[in-house]
């Protein structure tokens, strides 16, 4: 048996009450007990426009039935009625825990604040409406999103985590295990296109292209294991050698608000993923007259052709070899690189040039430090060879060459053997040539000058830092997209979508808590202290919210939507434990 109805703490006695009905039909008695809420609403107004100076419309009281309680036992009905009237529980032994008086005892229930606050916030931003809550699988998908933000971990650990949280009182989900969560992932992945379309910002047809900015970037996500259907070896941006990976492409709006995430096999290059981003904007989201911002090397010939067919504009940056090629052809001059952006037009394209002094100083200091370390290691090796006649000098040369290659110094430093010692020579001209572009970058765009000025083009490219911040949150921050402990492709894509939706929730939570000087982790930690209070004995899962909160919790709750009331459940809590018992540490 499962019964749920809202049990509100803040109702006045005249607002919520129990209504008992007695009806005789066909000689048979029918009795019902209803939980009713009385509300004062505006009376129906007469048709037409009210006359000037007419009195304000009257209001009437209407009764709304919240739940049918006819099947509950009389003792529980008495407890609910006393609570609606603001009276303490009776001293009835049947309602008191362990037969003792319940009025003086407070029994804490499951943690309520985390899931209730996240659920209320998700409803405000439209996430619940996009994911849906009609079916059990949809409600479990919502649980996965909330658990990803508040707990992270695997599906198995999420099922165990639910034991101490009010899942059934908030999401009306009974007992479940990791297999149910896997099924929810697969169901969620099948609806990814519709969910992302529902949450995407609506682009007006008449919108200015300078304002309709979209950002796109890719990253790699490594696996623990070898059996995932998307896993493959490729260029690993995480620095995890010997591990398979997948490639993830993230599309956001100009403010870094995530719109869509797409997964690719681990050996996929950046440009092919960009073509999918263009297709999404044109077909799925119906965007028109927009500019797509991508990092250097992302938007190449095929990407520019696809953007032209879609009538999109682009903003990207040139790679170091491309800049040097334009300098060699005298199309660009080093004198144009300054702290203030400068612009050059070539073949119908605009090039914005700038040198960042802080980046320039950092890169030169790093290069000098790396060369000093290489010199110290070569000197130490030479001393070792000098004192150990049996040491092979050729290995010293190989080590020195490996160090130069590691720090990319071989362009202006040469090493050779001279009498069992490694000696080096520096090419000052080559070093100066190498350092001339330190801190310099060139931005390329086909946006018209009437649409975006030189400074605006520069600022739009720097907006890519918003995507990089989202990637950090997804991968190593709050949400732990990596490492992935899944095998099937559908579940892996569903996991990525869960992380994307949790990222949208985290960004909104951060906006609410930032004025308080709190991080998302701080807010979640404070919400963990909000627990339900039990009414009645231990066999009745009847809860209420506390009547007051400490200051630490109150200021967080004031910044978030009001907690919805808990639901009455006559079900056992969800208990999931590891099947292989652990010994623990000695």
C-alpha positions in Angstrom: 0.0 0.0 0.0 1.3 3.5 -0.9 -0.5 6.7 0.1 0.8 10.2 -0.3 -0.6 13.6 0.5 1.0 16.9 1.5 1.2 17.4 5.2 1.8 21.2 5.7 3.4 22.5 8.8 2.3 26.1 8.3 -1.4 25.8 7.8 -3.7 27.6 10.2 -6.5 25.5 11.9 -9.2 27.1 9.7 -7.3 26.4 6.5 -6.7 22.7 6.5 -9.1 20.3 8.2 -10.5 16.8 8.0 -14.0 16.5 6.5 -16.1 13.5 7.3 -18.9 12.5 5.0 -21.7 10.1 5.7 -23.9 8.9 2.8 -26.6 6.3 2.5 -27.1 4.9 -0.9 -29.3 1.9 -1.7 -29.7 1.2 2.0 -25.9 0.9 2.5 -23.8 3.3 4.5 -20.8 5.0 2.9 -18.3 7.0 5.0 -15.3 9.0 3.8 -12.6 11.1 5.4 -11.1 13.9 3.2 -8.2 16.2 3.9 -9.5 19.6 2.7 -7.8 23.0 2.3 -9.9 26.1 2.4 -8.7 29.0 0.1 -10.0 32.4 -0.4 -10.1 33.3 -4.1 -11.6 36.1 -6.2 -15.2 35.7 -7.1 -16.2 35.3 -10.7 -16.5 38.7 -12.3 -19.4 39.7 -14.5 -18.6 39.8 -18.2 -17.4 43.1 -19.7 -15.2 45.8 -18.4 -16.0 47.1 -14.9 -17.4 50.6 -14.6 -15.2 53.4 -13.3 -15.2 53.7 -9.6 -16.7 50.2 -9.2 -15.9 48.5 -5.8 -13.2 45.9 -5.8 -14.4 42.3 -6.7 -15.5 40.2 -3.8 -13.7 37.0 -2.8 -15.2 33.6 -1.9 -13.9 30.7 0.1 -13.5 27.4 -1.8 -12.6 24.0 -0.5 -10.0 21.9 -2.3 -9.7 18.2 -1.5 -6.0 17.3 -1.0 -6.3 13.6 -0.3 -8.8 10.8 0.5 -7.9 9.4 4.0 -10.7 7.0 4.3 -8.5 3.9 4.5 -6.3 5.2 7.3 -6.8 3.8 10.8 -8.6 5.9 13.3 -5.5 6.5 15.5 -3.6 7.9 12.5 -6.6 10.1 11.5 -6.6 11.5 15.0 -2.9 12.3 14.8 -3.4 14.1 11.5 -6.3 16.1 12.7 -4.5 17.2 15.8 -1.6 18.3 13.7 -3.8 20.3 11.3 -5.2 22.1 14.4 -1.8 22.9 15.7 -2.1 20.6 18.7 0.6 18.2 19.9 0.1 14.5 19.5 -2.0 12.8 22.1 -0.6 10.6 24.8 -2.3 7.6 23.3 -0.1 4.5 23.8 -0.9 3.3 20.3 0.6 6.5 18.8 3.5 7.0 21.1 6.8 5.4 20.3 7.5 2.3 22.4 4.3 3.1 24.4 5.7 6.2 26.0 4.4 9.8 25.7 5.4 11.3 22.4 4.8 15.0 23.2 8.3 15.5 24.8 10.3 13.4 22.4 11.6 14.4 19.0 12.5 11.7 16.5 14.5 12.8 13.5 13.7 11.2 10.1 15.6 11.1 6.8 17.5 14.1 5.4 15.0 16.3 3.6 16.7 19.6 2.8 19.0 18.5 0.0 16.5 16.8 -2.3 13.7 19.1 -1.5 15.7 22.2 -2.2 17.1 20.9 -5.4 13.7 19.7 -6.5 12.2 23.1 -5.9 15.0 24.8 -7.8 14.7 22.4 -10.7 11.0 23.2 -11.0 11.7 26.9 -11.1 14.2 26.6 -14.0 12.0 24.2 -15.9 14.2 21.2 -15.5 11.5 19.0 -14.0 9.0 19.9 -16.7 11.6 19.0 -19.4 12.6 15.7 -17.9 9.0 14.8 -16.8 7.7 13.2 -13.6 4.8 11.2 -14.8 6.5 7.8 -14.9 8.6 6.1 -12.3 11.6 6.1 -14.7 11.3 9.9 -15.1 11.3 10.4 -11.3 14.3 8.1 -10.9 16.0 10.2 -13.6 15.4 13.3 -11.5 16.8 11.5 -8.5 20.0 10.7 -10.5 20.3 14.4 -11.4 20.0 15.5 -7.8 22.3 12.8 -6.6 24.9 13.7 -9.2 25.1 17.2 -7.7 24.9 16.2 -4.0 26.7 12.9 -4.0 28.4 11.9 -7.3 29.6 8.3 -7.3 28.2 5.4 -9.2 24.6 4.2 -9.5 25.2 1.6 -6.8 26.5 4.2 -4.4 23.5 6.4 -5.3 21.1 3.6 -4.3 22.8 3.3 -1.0 22.9 7.1 -0.5 19.1 7.2 -0.9 18.6 5.2 2.3 19.2 8.3 4.4 17.3 10.8 2.2 13.6 11.4 1.8 13.3 10.1 -1.8 9.8 8.7 -1.5 8.5 11.8 0.4 9.7 14.1 -2.4 9.7 12.1 -5.6 7.2 9.4 -4.7 9.5 6.6 -5.6 9.4 3.4 -3.7 12.2 0.8 -3.3 14.8 0.7 -6.2 18.2 -0.6 -6.9 21.1 0.1 -9.3 19.4 -1.8 -12.1 16.4 0.5 -11.9 18.8 3.5 -12.1 20.5 1.9 -15.2 17.1 1.6 -16.8 16.4 5.2 -16.0 19.7 6.3 -17.7 18.7 4.4 -20.9 15.2 5.9 -20.9 16.7 9.4 -20.4 19.2 9.0 -23.2 16.4 8.2 -25.6 14.8 11.6 -24.9 17.9 13.7 -24.9 17.0 15.7 -28.0 13.6 16.7 -26.7 14.9 17.5 -23.2 17.7 19.7 -24.6 15.3 21.4 -27.0 12.9 22.2 -24.1 15.7 23.8 -22.0 17.5 25.6 -24.8 17.1 29.4 -25.0 14.5 30.5 -27.5 16.1 32.4 -30.3 14.0 35.1 -31.9 14.0 35.3 -35.7 14.7 39.0 -35.6 17.5 38.7 -33.0 20.7 40.5 -33.8 23.5 38.1 -34.7 25.9 40.0 -32.4 23.7 38.9 -29.5 23.0 35.3 -30.5 26.4 33.9 -29.5 27.1 30.2 -29.0 30.3 28.6 -27.6 31.6 25.2 -28.4 34.6 23.2 -27.1 35.6 19.6 -26.7 37.4 17.5 -24.0 38.3 13.9 -23.3 37.0 11.7 -20.6 38.9 8.6 -19.5 37.6 5.2 -18.4 38.4 2.8 -15.7 38.2 -0.4 -17.7 38.3 -1.5 -21.3 34.8 -2.7 -22.2 32.9 0.5 -22.8 31.3 0.6 -26.3 32.5 4.2 -26.9 36.0 3.8 -25.4 39.0 4.0 -27.7 42.6 5.3 -27.5 43.2 8.8 -28.7 44.7 12.2 -27.8 44.2 12.3 -24.1 43.7 15.8 -22.7 43.6 14.4 -19.1 47.2 13.1 -19.3 46.0 9.6 -18.4 48.4 7.4 -20.5 47.3 3.9 -21.3 43.6 4.5 -20.6 40.8 4.5 -23.1 38.7 7.6 -23.5 35.8 9.2 -25.2 35.4 12.7 -26.6 32.7 15.0 -25.3 31.6 18.2 -27.1 29.8 20.9 -25.0 27.6 23.6 -26.6 26.7 26.6 -24.5 25.1 30.0 -25.0 27.2 33.2 -24.8 27.0 33.2 -21.0 28.3 29.7 -20.7 24.8 28.2 -19.9 25.0 24.6 -21.1 22.7 23.7 -23.9 23.8 20.3 -25.3 26.4 17.6 -24.8 27.4 15.0 -27.3 29.7 12.0 -26.9 32.0 10.5 -29.6 34.5 7.6 -29.7 37.8 8.3 -28.1 39.7 8.5 -31.4 37.5 11.3 -32.9 39.2 14.6 -33.9 37.9 18.0 -33.0 36.6 19.2 -36.4 34.1 16.4 -37.0 32.4 17.1 -33.7 32.0 20.8 -34.7 29.9 19.8 -37.7 27.4 18.1 -35.4 27.2 21.3 -33.3 26.3 23.3 -36.4 23.7 20.8 -37.3 22.2 20.9 -33.8 21.9 24.7 -33.9 20.3 24.7 -37.3 17.9 21.8 -37.1 17.2 20.9 -33.5 17.2 24.4 -31.9 16.1 26.4 -35.0 18.7 29.1 -34.5 19.2 31.7 -37.2 21.7 34.5 -37.7 24.1 33.4 -34.9 27.8 33.4 -34.4 29.5 30.2 -33.2 32.7 30.6 -31.2 35.3 27.7 -31.3 38.9 27.3 -30.0 41.9 27.4 -32.3 42.1 24.4 -34.6 38.4 23.6 -34.0 36.9 25.5 -37.0 38.7 24.3 -40.1 37.8 24.2 -43.8 34.9 21.8 -43.5 33.5 23.6 -40.4 33.6 26.9 -42.2 31.9 25.4 -45.2 29.1 24.0 -43.0 28.7 27.4 -41.3 28.4 29.1 -44.6 25.7 26.7 -45.7 23.8 27.3 -42.5 24.3 31.1 -42.9 26.1 31.2 -39.6 29.2 33.3 -38.7 32.1 32.1 -36.7 34.8 33.4 -34.3 37.9 31.3 -33.8 41.7 31.7 -33.3 44.7 30.8 -35.5 47.3 28.3 -34.5 50.9 29.2 -34.0 52.0 27.8 -37.4 49.2 29.7 -39.1 50.3 33.0 -37.4 53.9 32.4 -38.4 52.9 31.7 -42.0 51.0 35.0 -42.2 54.0 36.8 -40.7 56.4 35.2 -43.2 54.1 36.4 -46.1 54.1 39.9 -44.6 50.3 39.7 -44.2 50.7 40.5 -40.5 53.3 42.6 -38.7 54.7 42.0 -35.2 54.3 45.7 -34.4 50.5 45.2 -34.5 50.6 42.9 -31.4 49.9 45.2 -28.5 47.9 45.1 -25.3 45.0 46.9 -27.1 43.4 44.7 -29.8 44.2 45.7 -33.4 42.5 44.6 -36.6 43.6 43.6 -40.1 41.3 42.6 -43.0 42.4 40.0 -45.4 40.4 38.3 -48.2 37.1 39.3 -46.7 38.0 38.0 -43.2 38.8 40.0 -40.1 41.9 39.3 -37.9 42.1 40.7 -34.4 45.6 40.8 -33.0 46.6 41.2 -29.4 49.5 40.5 -27.0 48.7 39.8 -23.3 51.6 41.1 -21.2 50.9 38.9 -18.3 50.8 35.8 -20.4 54.0 36.9 -22.2 55.9 37.3 -18.9 54.6 33.9 -17.6 55.6 32.0 -20.8 59.1 33.5 -20.9 59.6 32.9 -17.2 58.5 29.3 -17.6 60.8 28.8 -20.6 63.8 30.1 -18.6 63.0 27.9 -15.6 62.7 24.8 -17.8 66.1 25.5 -19.5 67.7 26.1 -16.0 66.4 22.7 -14.9 67.6 20.9 -18.0 71.1 22.5 -17.5 71.2 21.3 -13.9 70.3 17.7 -15.0 72.9 17.7 -17.8 75.5 19.0 -15.4 74.6 16.4 -12.7 74.9 13.6 -15.3 78.2 14.9 -16.5 79.6 14.7 -13.0 78.3 11.2 -12.6 80.0 10.1 -15.9 83.3 11.8 -14.8 83.4 9.8 -11.5 82.2 6.5 -13.0 84.4 5.4 -15.9 82.1 2.5 -16.8 79.1 4.8 -17.4 78.0 4.8 -21.0 78.2 8.4 -22.4 75.8 7.8 -25.2 73.0 7.3 -22.7 73.8 10.8 -21.3 73.3 12.3 -24.8 70.0 10.4 -25.2 68.8 11.7 -21.8 69.7 15.3 -22.7 67.9 15.0 -26.1 64.8 13.6 -24.4 64.8 16.5 -21.9 65.0 19.1 -24.7 62.2 17.4 -26.6 60.0 17.2 -23.4 60.3 21.0 -22.8 60.3 21.9 -26.5 63.8 23.5 -26.4 65.3 21.6 -29.3 64.6 24.5 -31.7 67.3 26.7 -30.2 69.4 24.4 -28.0 71.7 21.8 -29.5 73.6 19.1 -27.5 76.5 16.9 -28.4 79.2 14.7 -26.9 82.7 16.0 -26.3 85.1 13.8 -24.4 82.4 11.8 -22.6 80.7 15.1 -21.6 77.4 16.5 -22.9 77.9 20.1 -24.0 75.2 22.4 -25.3 75.1 25.4 -27.6 72.4 28.1 -27.7 71.2 29.8 -30.8 70.3 33.3 -29.6 68.5 34.3 -32.9 66.4 31.1 -32.8 65.5 31.7 -29.2 64.4 35.3 -30.0 62.4 34.0 -32.9 60.7 31.4 -30.6 59.9 34.1 -28.0 58.5 36.8 -30.4 55.0 35.4 -30.2 54.9 34.8 -26.5 51.5 36.0 -25.2 50.3 36.8 -28.7 47.2 35.5 -30.4 45.1 36.2 -33.5 41.3 35.9 -33.7 39.7 35.2 -37.0 36.0 36.0 -37.8 33.7 36.7 -40.7 31.3 38.9 -38.6 30.6 42.2 -40.3 31.9 45.4 -38.6 28.4 46.6 -38.3 27.6 43.6 -36.2 30.6 43.5 -33.9 33.5 45.9 -33.3 37.1 44.8 -32.8 36.7 44.8 -29.0 33.5 42.8 -29.2 35.0 40.2 -31.4 37.9 39.9 -28.9 35.6 39.6 -25.9 33.4 37.0 -27.6 36.4 34.7 -28.1 37.5 35.1 -24.5 34.0 33.9 -23.5 35.3 30.4 -24.2 36.6 30.5 -20.7 33.0 30.0 -19.6 33.0 26.6 -21.4 36.3 25.7 -19.9 34.8 26.5 -16.4 31.9 24.2 -17.2 34.2 21.5 -18.2 36.1 21.8 -14.9 32.8 21.6 -13.0 31.7 18.5 -15.1 35.0 16.6 -14.9 36.9 17.5 -11.7 34.6 19.8 -9.8 31.2 19.0 -8.4 29.8 16.5 -10.8 32.6 13.9 -11.6 31.7 13.1 -15.1 35.0 11.1 -15.1 36.1 8.4 -14.5 33.2 6.5 -16.1 32.2 3.1 -14.7 29.8 2.1 -17.4 29.9 -0.2 -20.4 26.8 0.2 -22.6 26.7 3.2 -25.0 23.1 4.2 -24.1 23.9 4.3 -20.4 27.1 6.3 -21.0 25.3 8.9 -23.0 22.6 9.0 -20.3 25.3 9.6 -17.7 26.6 12.5 -19.7 23.1 14.0 -20.0 22.6 13.6 -16.3 25.8 15.6 -15.7 24.7 18.3 -18.1 21.4 18.8 -16.3 23.1 18.7 -12.9 25.5 21.4 -14.3 22.5 23.6 -15.1 21.2 23.1 -11.6 24.6 23.8 -10.1 24.9 27.1 -12.0 21.5 28.3 -10.8 22.3 27.2 -7.2 25.6 29.1 -7.4 23.8 32.3 -8.6 21.5 32.1 -5.5 24.3 31.4 -3.0 27.0 33.7 -4.3 25.5 36.9 -2.7 25.8 35.0 0.7 29.5 34.4 0.2 28.8 30.6 0.0 29.8 28.0 -2.6 27.5 25.3 -3.9 29.3 22.8 -1.7 28.7 25.0 1.4 25.0 25.3 0.6 24.6 21.5 0.1 26.4 20.9 3.4 24.1 23.2 5.3 21.0 21.6 3.7 22.1 18.2 4.9 21.2 19.3 8.4 17.5 19.7 7.6 15.7 16.5 8.5 12.1 15.6 9.0 10.5 15.1 12.4 8.4 12.0 13.1 4.8 12.1 14.2 3.5 9.1 16.0 5.2 5.7 16.4 8.0 4.2 14.4 5.6 2.0 12.3 3.9 5.1 10.7 6.0 7.0 8.2 4.3 10.3 9.0 6.7 13.3 8.9 6.5 17.0 9.4 9.0 19.8 8.8 10.8 21.4 11.8 9.1 24.5 13.1 12.4 26.5 13.0 15.9 26.3 11.7 19.3 27.6 12.8 20.7 30.7 11.2 23.1 28.7 9.0 20.2 26.8 7.4 17.7 29.8 7.4 19.9 32.0 5.2 20.3 29.3 2.6 16.6 28.5 2.6 15.7 32.1 2.1 17.7 32.2 -1.1 16.0 29.1 -2.5 12.4 28.1 -3.3 10.2 27.3 -0.3 10.5 23.6 0.7 7.5 21.7 -0.4 5.8 19.6 2.3 6.7 15.9 2.8 4.4 13.2 1.6 2.9 10.5 3.8 4.2 7.1 2.9 3.3 3.7 4.3 6.2 2.0 2.7 9.5 0.9 4.2 12.6 3.1 3.4 14.8 2.1 0.4 17.6 0.0 1.9 20.5 -1.0 -0.4 23.7 -2.5 0.8 26.8 -4.1 -0.8 26.1 -7.8 -1.5 29.8 -8.8 -0.8 30.3 -8.0 2.9 33.4 -6.0 3.7 35.8 -6.9 6.4 37.0 -3.4 7.0 40.4 -2.4 8.2 42.2 -4.3 11.0 
